[in-house]
Every structure is written in C-alpha cells, then in structure tokens.
Amino acid sequence: MRDHFIERLIDLSLDEYLGAAGDVTSNALVSATAHGKAELWAKEEMTLSGLTVFEQVFRRLDDSVELDFDLSDGDRTLKKQRVARMEGPMRVLLAGERTALNLVQRLSGIATMTAKAVSTIASVRGTKLKILDTRKTTPGMRGLSKEAVRHGGGVNHRIGLFDGVLIKDNHIAAVGGSIREALKRARENAPRLVKIEIEVTSMAQLEEAIDSGADIVMLDNMNDAQIVQAVQLADGRCELEVSGGVTLDRLPVLAKLGADYVSMGALTHSARAMDLSLEILTPREVSKPRIRMR
C-alpha cells in the first residue's frame, strides 16, 4: 500500500494515544537515558501480518530503534515463538508498545482467518473457488487489511470505488431499476480496462445481466441450490461470485458448487486479534539519547 496512508494512520494512532503530554507513566518511571531491549512473541499459532507497520510505529517515535525479525509477514508461527528482537531508548519501546501491538495483532488475525479459509477450500479436490475480501474494513486500515488478506493467501477484491465497477442494488435503483440500463451506462462510461461486475438476487436478473454484458455477476445471499442453478445457467458466459453471510463452515460445500469466487466480509470485520506480546528486557544507561517523543 502507499506509504503516506501508513504514515497518516501511525501519526493519528500515536497522537490519539500519547496526546500532548506523552507517556506520563514511562516518563515518570524511566530515565531519559535508559536504553533497553524487547522481544515480540507469538503466544499462539497464527499467520503473521503487520510486521512492517509494527516496525514503522517505533521508527516514527525514534529512528534509532533497531529491529531484527526472526519471521516475515505471511509466515506461520508456532505457539510461543519469538517473532522479533528490538533495541532502543526504553521510553520509546514503552510508548510505542500498545499502538504497534494493536496493529500487528489485528492484521495477523485477518491473515490467520484468511489462511484458514484458503486451506479449507484447498482441501476440496478439483475446486476453482478463490477467496475474496470485501470493502468491510476498519476506516483508515483498508490497505493494510487487504495486504493481510494476501499474506493469508486470499485474493483482493477492488481496493475502493476507484479501481473497479461493482453495480449494487442501490445503483440499479438509482437508474430506474433496470439491470440492462445500469450495465449499458457502465460499458459506455467506465474505464475500458476495468471489469464490470453486478449484483443479482434471482435467476431472471442473472440472465439479464449476462445478456447485457456483465463480466462478473455477484450472487447475493443465494442458497446452495440456487448457486448450482446459477452455475448451470451461466455456463461459462461470465464469472460468478458468491456473497452474503459466508462462514468458514460453509466453505467446503461452496467449493463444490462451481462458482469462481466467494467473498467474505468476515475476513476483515470479524477476525479476532491474535495473541502477541512485547516483552521488555533489562535496561541499561546510555549517555546520548535520541528520543523524539510525540
């Protein structure tokens, strides 16, 4: 993702957390010259994501902080496995701890849930189904969340409203309720290199969408029998995406039905934070601190 988005997210997070006074607890307890070491540990099995932004949080506070990673984004951890070692001003290690952990825990949760979904589908022989994410991301964390999906082995849907045409029910309503008219306007006015996708809720709408030139059709909240019928009706004339209330438990069945994609909002809105911790080691005194507390 673009660096300026990450920098703005980090700045906002640190400003929110440190306020105007900074870390008053650490400043009261720890000498400005104290230098220390810390280790990042995974306390459970997971797929990692967010290590780059974890490092950037500390470097935003003080660029003298040194980090050495044992693992990389996308790697699978063991339970109780060290992920990284770090060294720098003790006040900086303490001030950046929670912000950095919040990000890496959240992003590793997304990557871990995605990896589980991808593994579940991969266990079904002969399937072509691919896992997609959605726009249901925490504001400000769109790029990082979608990167976490990739670290888990998933595929990104469009990033935002700028890089793909997805005609939803409200768009259809806005042009008078006609799928044919919505697709006609999209073909005439949208950038030529962008695929055109439209959401449908019935076989009649699916047939109209295919006849009107849709590249991808999203099957909204259809049951398994309807999906089978849709695959037969489409007969390869367009790609099909299953969407709406998809759970991990349902994936093995969906993988057998013949659709091309399944989108899961749960990957980015319901993945739990993984258990990682930052463990501070014994500090030592240094003569020339390089701290720029926000």
C-alpha positions, 0 to 999 in steps of 0.5 A, a space after each residue: 500500500 502507499 506509504 503516506 496512508 501508513 504514515 497518516 494512520 501511525 501519526 493519528 494512532 500515536 497522537 490519539 494515544 500519547 496526546 500532548 503530554 506523552 507517556 506520563 507513566 514511562 516518563 515518570 518511571 524511566 530515565 531519559 537515558 535508559 536504553 533497553 531491549 524487547 522481544 515480540 512473541 507469538 503466544 499462539 499459532 497464527 499467520 503473521 501480518 503487520 510486521 512492517 507497520 509494527 516496525 514503522 510505529 517505533 521508527 516514527 517515535 525514534 529512528 534509532 530503534 533497531 529491529 531484527 525479525 526472526 519471521 516475515 509477514 505471511 509466515 506461520 508461527 508456532 505457539 510461543 515463538 519469538 517473532 522479533 528482537 528490538 533495541 532502543 531508548 526504553 521510553 520509546 519501546 514503552 510508548 510505542 508498545 500498545 499502538 504497534 501491538 494493536 496493529 500487528 495483532 489485528 492484521 495477523 488475525 485477518 491473515 490467520 482467518 484468511 489462511 484458514 479459509 484458503 486451506 479449507 477450500 484447498 482441501 476440496 479436490 478439483 475446486 476453482 473457488 478463490 477467496 475474496 475480501 470485501 470493502 468491510 474494513 476498519 476506516 483508515 486500515 483498508 490497505 493494510 487489511 487487504 495486504 493481510 488478506 494476501 499474506 493469508 493467501 486470499 485474493 483482493 477484491 477492488 481496493 475502493 470505488 476507484 479501481 473497479 465497477 461493482 453495480 449494487 442494488 442501490 445503483 440499479 435503483 438509482 437508474 430506474 431499476 433496470 439491470 440492462 440500463 445500469 450495465 449499458 451506462 457502465 460499458 459506455 462510461 467506465 474505464 475500458 480496462 476495468 471489469 464490470 461486475 453486478 449484483 443479482 438476487 434471482 435467476 431472471 436478473 442473472 440472465 439479464 445481466 449476462 445478456 447485457 454484458 456483465 463480466 462478473 455477476 455477484 450472487 447475493 445471499 443465494 442458497 446452495 441450490 440456487 448457486 448450482 442453478 446459477 452455475 448451470 445457467 451461466 455456463 461459462 458466459 461470465 464469472 460468478 461470485 458468491 456473497 452474503 453471510 459466508 462462514 468458514 463452515 460453509 466453505 467446503 460445500 461452496 467449493 463444490 458448487 462451481 462458482 469462481 469466487 466467494 467473498 467474505 466480509 468476515 475476513 476483515 470485520 470479524 477476525 479476532 486479534 491474535 495473541 502477541 506480546 512485547 516483552 521488555 528486557 533489562 535496561 541499561 544507561 546510555 549517555 546520548 539519547 535520541 528520543 523524539 517523543 510525540 
